[in-house]
């Protein structure tokens, strides 16, 4: 047992609209649209506590994240990068990869086409 957690993104098909933004066709919801793993962490309890403090995290629930949530998470990653882990004696956090990739996501992703989720299993 342990803690496995991820950040996922899911492509959301756009709803067809006319030039006045009137919906032309109601599309069926596709909740099982494929999710793409953005990050995977194993037993990063400090990171998991961050999400638990901000959201009601239940085992195996997908927690939806807004663009603002991702910006807050990026600031937290930058603050924690290089700090000693409070759970694993002597180890330091290295979130360099996550910081770089999250900066790209925030700059280039179309948040009208993608939804982001935090997911944890313990």
Buried (B, 14 or more C-beta within 10 A) or exposed (E): EEBBBBBBBBEBEEEEEEEEEEEEEEEEEEEEEEBEEBBEBEBBBBBBEBBBEBBEBEEEBBBEBEEEBBEBBBEBBBEBBEEEBEEEEEEEBEBEEBBEBBEEBBEEBEBEEBBBBBBBEE
